[in-house]
Amino acid sequence: MKSKCNYSKICLVLLLCLSVQVSSKGQAFMARSVAPAKAEKVSIAEGLTGTEHQLLLQLVTKAGLMPLLSGADTYTFFAPSGAALQPYHNAKPEELRNLLSQHIVKGSLSADELKDGSTLKTINGSTIRVYRKKGTIHINGKRLHETDQLYANGVWHQLNGCLTVANADL
């Protein structure tokens, strides 16, 4: 009788430990699941204001693209790097709009949806090409080094450079 009692206590302790461990993993899973949902409640424009990309924020604002990136329509923003944007710091608003519009595509495209060889039409009417090389994604030769930052109105991918604009006089 005494061994049955000890066996029951051991089983009870093991069951308790297992339930605590499962509960912790469940909470961690829920935290990971809820975090993207929180990010998706803000627009690309709101997400941009909360980042370290202050030059990009200034240039997008100067170009007049904040209303577009905060609206209800969905977009994919291939954000140029800060270093590549330095030469455009003093550019005129219309030049910036032309430059940055070449980085925005109508619709929300995740990294998985960016197929090798596909051509995308930007909001300024130009086209950009997607290439996949050894597990990396390139847009017109510029590598994406951060992908799939989800927002309520689209997705953000960070480029390692800046897409060039034909006939820009910067």
C-alpha positions, -999 to 999 in steps of 0.1 A, spaced: 0 0 0 29 23 8 45 18 -26 12 26 -44 10 59 -24 46 68 -34 40 58 -70 9 81 -71 28 110 -56 56 106 -82 31 105 -110 13 135 -96 46 155 -94 56 144 -129 22 154 -143 24 188 -126 59 194 -140 48 184 -175 18 207 -173 39 237 -162 63 230 -191 35 227 -216 19 258 -203 52 278 -206 56 266 -242 20 275 -250 25 310 -236 57 315 -256 38 303 -287 9 326 -280 34 355 -275 50 349 -309 16 346 -325 3 378 -310 34 399 -318 29 399 -356 -8 406 -351 1 438 -332 25 449 -359 -2 444 -385 -24 470 -368 -2 499 -379 4 511 -414 37 511 -433 39 549 -426 33 544 -389 59 516 -389 84 539 -406 80 566 -379 89 541 -352 122 529 -368 158 541 -370 153 550 -406 150 587 -400 164 599 -433 140 576 -452 112 590 -430 122 626 -439 124 618 -476 91 599 -478 75 628 -460 91 654 -483 81 634 -513 44 634 -501 41 597 -499 31 594 -463 -7 595 -471 -2 567 -496 17 545 -471 -8 552 -444 -39 545 -465 -62 515 -468 -47 502 -501 -20 476 -498 16 481 -510 49 464 -510 77 488 -501 112 479 -511 129 504 -487 162 518 -498 190 518 -473 200 550 -454 235 550 -469 221 549 -504 197 577 -497 224 602 -485 229 617 -519 192 625 -521 190 645 -489 186 678 -506 166 666 -536 134 683 -547 101 668 -536 91 657 -572 125 640 -577 121 622 -544 86 611 -553 99 597 -586 128 579 -568 108 565 -539 78 556 -561 101 532 -579 104 513 -547 67 508 -541 45 481 -558 7 479 -555 -4 449 -535 12 430 -506 40 406 -517 58 384 -492 93 371 -499 78 337 -509 57 354 -535 87 372 -551 94 346 -579 126 344 -598 125 363 -631 92 380 -623 86 416 -633 68 440 -610 52 473 -620 59 501 -595 34 529 -587 53 553 -609 48 530 -639 83 517 -642 92 480 -639 115 462 -615 128 426 -618 131 399 -591 160 376 -591 168 348 -567 205 338 -562 217 311 -537 188 317 -514 188 355 -516 164 378 -533 175 407 -555 155 435 -569 172 451 -600 205 438 -586 200 451 -550 198 424 -524 170 423 -499 186 419 -465 154 421 -444 121 408 -456 84 404 -446 79 431 -421 41 430 -421 18 460 -417 -19 465 -419 -16 479 -454 13 459 -468 47 446 -464 82 461 -461 114 447 -475 147 464 -468 171 467 -497 209 469 -494 209 499 -517 187 521 -538 170 514 -571 181 540 -597 157 562 -615 161 568 -652 164 604 -662 167 617 -627 186 649 -624 198 648 -588 
